[in-house]
């Protein structure tokens, strides 16, 4: 149990003993002023108002029943009824020792494991992955890692786009190329896609044939399926190369594509019709939502089957909800899809509830995110205005990181420099994204993300290597450290308290799906370590052996926590830089 949960349980017991109604009980949060308290219980004012009593008197009643013996040095009533808690230094020291021995490395294990489906990455297999796929891929992966570390059963679902109009275009273009040339090489899928798109936009006859091929594909036509599979195999291989570069845990077995739901789509339409939700409108099957309206106040319409019999994303997404909630028995389904799809996801969730695909037991969560912007404030593009391929972006990150190491006159071998450049470059790109509030757009800047100062991956990776260098200089094995941890200086206590808040940060991300909260924690931890390192000598000859051992243990736990936290974000560290 983390500190905040421990304190909250003690406060709940005290308030129950004081006969304060449960809905009026205040909660404990981090203290905003370290001089007054490490934690603070708030809400006494609201409770006092509900109970028609004085807030400070109510706070006094709580304190009369509150048992924090051995945990808190002191408690005090502040302002109109806040309760400040100053934690005991010996207790903090003992907790850090326990923390250092935790086999789960500070990640609290859930008492009630859930089945959690995470829909993330989901590239369109008609073309190469681009920077627009970065945020979904790394945010979804961070949540998958965190929830698994807590003991949940996580099912990754890469809902790749392998169906629909774009494949009708590709198949039709391929048919024409084969007729002209006899054999066609598809290695450059991006060029092939652009050519087919131009023809689709400019040639009505080609567009008609492409739409016909979509219907044939959905109907299982063998010739269409054979060509379709050629495109899929090439594109999946490309995606898997990107995931390996990104250190993203998606594998081939996690692909559950749009096409996987094809056989279920007729049943979706029949069920919607039977429930009175889907009605014919101009030859199409449409669901009108009375509880959602457009700007004119008309019910929003969601088309689930076109007049030519073809299905849409909405139909597939409904089938996916049914599969995830009822076949996979998910307790939570997390969708990492950009904010532009918010209305679509809201409609899918609403219809899923109405038709019975998702019961109240299954939480459907769209975790939307903003857009990566260039330094000109516009969506990130190449200099010529084209889409930036994700593979090219990652390659450039590694090249730039290698140059940084070269400029620093690193004493690493060539092989070590190459490995470090890979970890720094990829880590910098991922962390720069994860460290921003998920729902916001953000500016992509090479200079800021590769900086060794500020809230960046290189800064945290450097902090880790700096701690490891202390042990190399001491010529000590971390496994041989003995003795009690003693928190003498304020910087030691501040570092210890921050270490013990690791599980709180992880829990918060698991609940709210905002990875930046863990990034902020790690940056604060690294910054507090630097203050501790400057104020508290470790290897100096005049430092007492017991004090040296204590400080080395604090350093070791800090290194473990930085490494563990970065690993949960999918970012690697190195022993030397």
ABEGO torsion letter per residue (X at the ends): XBAAAAAAAAAAAAAAAAGBBAAABBBBBBBABAAAEABBBBGAAAAAAAAGBBAAAAAAAAAAABBABGABABBBBBEAGBBBBBBBAAAAAAAAAAAAABAAGGBBBBABBBBBBBBBGGBBAABBBBAAAAAAAAAAAAAAAAAAAAGBBBBBBBBBBABEAAAAAAAAAAAAAAAAAGBBBAABAAAAAAAAAAAAAABAAAAAAAAAAAAAAAAGBAAAAAAAAAAAAAAAAAAAAAAAAAGBABBAAABBBAAAAAAAAAAAAAAAAAAGABBBBGGBBBBBBAABBBAAGBBBBBBABBAAGBBBAAAAAAAAAAAAAAAAGBABBBBBBBAAAAAAAAAAAAAAAAAGABBAABBBBBBBBBBBBBAAGBBBBBAAGBBBBAAAAAAAAAAAAAAAAAAAGBABBAAAAAAAAAAAAAAAAAAAAAABBAABBBBBBAAAAABABEBBAAAAAAAAAAAAAAAAAAGBBAAABBEBBBBABAAAAAAAAAAAAAAAAAAAAAAAGBAAAAAAAAAAAAAAAAAAAAABBAABAABBAAAAAAAAAAAAAAAAAAAAAAAAAGBBBBABX
